[in-house]
């Protein structure tokens, strides 16, 4: 049996050591485990040599700091069983938290892919929650984006994304080509004041270069 990449024999030795120190009392933890909000940085469990990997060196450092303060005190309450379990729960390579270069999903919704399409927003969210870039941009990531990023939609206007093509009856006021939209609405204000209908699309076909 393996536990987080540790062979059961190593875990057994570690638990025996902790028991010998009188440390393990099986009570409900008072703080969160992996990813606890009080932990600092994207990988606080790499608490000894900051080599980008949570492993045996960090494990031995935690045992050496048992009962007192130290770099392996993830919850601020002194190094103990909660920190011991958090370290085991995060065993292995640290999350990178880097926004994928090819990320294309919307930052403001749960897009089902790692990262999102706004690099600044992606970096801001993933610096606080690396899971969003390392695994999947879920609803928690989207909620963070609503706080950290500009997720409010732009008001409808000429050239605004989502207003629809200028070359068809798009059912909304305005269209997504600002130059064409301005030109058509100067001829027929209805297209921007009420709706971009078939007449607006027909006019665009006559005066705009990007319509067939």
C-alpha positions in Angstrom: 0.0 0.0 0.0 1.2 3.5 -0.7 0.0 6.8 0.9 0.7 9.9 -1.1 3.8 8.4 -2.7 5.2 7.2 0.6 5.6 3.4 1.1 3.5 2.2 4.0 6.7 1.2 5.9 7.9 4.8 5.9 4.6 6.1 7.1 4.5 3.5 9.8 7.9 4.5 11.0 6.9 8.2 11.0 3.7 7.5 12.8 5.6 5.4 15.4 8.0 8.3 15.9 5.1 10.7 16.3 3.4 8.4 18.8 6.6 8.0 20.7 6.7 11.8 21.0 3.2 11.7 22.5 2.0 13.8 19.6 -0.9 12.0 18.0 -4.2 12.5 19.6 -7.1 11.6 17.3 -9.3 14.6 17.6 -11.0 16.6 14.9 -8.6 19.2 13.5 -9.5 22.8 14.3 -8.2 24.1 11.0 -8.2 23.1 7.3 -5.7 20.7 5.9 -4.4 21.0 2.3 -4.6 24.5 1.1 -5.5 26.0 4.5 -6.1 29.8 4.2 -3.6 30.5 6.9 -0.7 28.8 5.0 1.5 31.3 3.2 2.5 31.0 -0.4 1.5 28.5 -3.0 3.4 25.6 -1.4 3.9 26.1 2.3 4.4 22.3 2.8 7.8 22.6 1.1 9.0 23.9 4.5 12.6 23.0 4.7 14.6 23.5 1.5 12.1 25.1 -0.9 13.1 22.7 -3.7 9.7 22.6 -5.3 8.9 19.2 -3.8 7.2 18.1 -0.6 9.3 15.1 0.5 11.3 13.4 3.1 13.5 16.4 3.9 10.4 18.5 4.7 9.0 15.5 6.7 12.1 15.2 8.9 12.2 19.0 9.3 8.6 18.9 10.6 9.5 16.2 13.1 12.4 18.2 14.2 10.2 21.2 14.9 7.5 19.2 16.6 5.7 21.0 19.5 7.1 24.4 18.7 7.1 27.1 16.1 8.9 26.7 12.8 8.6 26.8 9.0 6.5 23.7 9.1 3.9 25.2 11.4 1.2 25.7 8.7 -1.7 26.7 10.9 0.1 29.0 13.3 -0.7 26.8 16.3 2.6 25.1 16.8 3.9 22.1 14.8 1.7 19.1 15.5 -0.6 16.5 14.0 -2.6 18.9 11.8 0.7 20.0 10.1 1.8 16.4 9.9 -1.4 15.4 8.1 -1.3 18.5 5.8 2.3 17.7 4.8 1.4 14.1 3.9 -1.7 15.2 2.1 0.4 17.5 -0.2 3.3 15.0 -0.7 5.0 15.3 -4.1 5.7 18.1 -6.5 4.5 21.6 -5.5 1.7 23.2 -7.6 3.3 25.6 -10.1 0.4 28.1 -10.1 1.6 29.2 -13.6 -1.1 30.2 -16.1 -1.0 27.9 -19.1 0.2 29.7 -22.2 -2.6 28.2 -24.3 -5.4 28.9 -21.9 -8.6 29.9 -23.7 -11.4 29.6 -21.2 -13.4 32.6 -19.8 -12.0 33.7 -16.4 -15.3 34.8 -15.1 -17.0 31.4 -15.3 -16.1 27.8 -14.4 -14.6 27.0 -17.8 -13.5 23.3 -17.2 -9.9 23.8 -18.3 -6.7 24.9 -16.5 -6.3 28.7 -16.4 -8.2 31.3 -18.4 -7.8 33.6 -21.3 -6.9 36.9 -19.5 -3.2 36.5 -18.4 -3.4 39.2 -15.8 -6.5 37.8 -14.2 -5.2 34.3 -14.5 -2.0 35.2 -12.7 -3.8 37.0 -9.9 -6.2 34.1 -9.2 -3.6 31.4 -9.5 -1.1 33.1 -7.2 -3.8 32.8 -4.5 -5.1 29.4 -5.7 -2.6 27.3 -7.8 -5.3 24.6 -8.3 -7.0 26.9 -10.9 -4.0 26.7 -13.2 -2.6 23.3 -12.3 -5.9 21.4 -12.5 -9.1 23.1 -13.5 -10.7 26.5 -13.4 -13.8 25.7 -11.3 -16.5 27.8 -9.7 -14.2 28.7 -6.8 -11.7 30.1 -9.3 -14.5 32.0 -11.1 -15.6 33.5 -7.8 -12.1 34.7 -7.1 -12.0 36.2 -10.6 -15.2 38.2 -9.8 -13.3 39.7 -6.9 -9.8 40.1 -8.4 -10.6 40.9 -12.0 -12.8 43.0 -14.2 -15.6 40.6 -14.9 -18.4 43.0 -15.4 -19.5 42.9 -19.1 -18.9 46.0 -21.2 -22.1 48.0 -21.9 -23.5 47.4 -25.4 -21.9 49.7 -27.9 -20.4 49.7 -31.4 -17.5 47.2 -31.5 -18.3 45.5 -28.2 -17.8 41.8 -28.1 -21.1 39.9 -28.0 -23.2 42.5 -29.8 -23.2 40.3 -32.9 -22.1 40.4 -36.5 -22.8 43.5 -38.6 -23.5 41.4 -41.6 -26.6 39.7 -40.3 -29.8 40.4 -38.4 -28.2 39.9 -35.0 -31.2 40.8 -32.8 -29.3 43.3 -30.6 -28.6 47.0 -30.9 -25.1 47.7 -32.4 -22.7 45.2 -33.9 -19.2 44.0 -33.2 -17.3 46.0 -35.9 -17.0 49.5 -34.5 -16.2 51.2 -37.9 -19.0 49.5 -39.7 -21.4 50.0 -36.8 -20.7 53.7 -36.6 -21.2 54.1 -40.4 -24.5 52.2 -40.5 -25.9 53.9 -37.4 -25.1 57.3 -38.8 -27.3 56.4 -41.8 -30.0 54.6 -39.7 -29.9 55.3 -35.9 -32.6 52.6 -35.4 -29.7 50.0 -35.8 -28.1 51.3 -32.6 -31.1 52.6 -30.7 -33.4 49.6 -31.1 -32.0 46.5 -32.9 -29.7 45.5 -35.7 -32.3 44.1 -38.0 -32.3 42.9 -41.6 -32.3 46.5 -43.0 -29.2 47.3 -40.9 -27.5 44.1 -42.2 -28.4 45.1 -45.7 -26.9 48.5 -45.3 -23.8 47.0 -43.8 -23.5 44.8 -46.9 -23.4 47.9 -49.0 -21.1 50.1 -47.0 -18.8 47.8 -45.0 -15.8 46.0 -46.5 -16.1 43.0 -44.2 -19.6 41.9 -45.3 -19.9 39.7 -48.3 
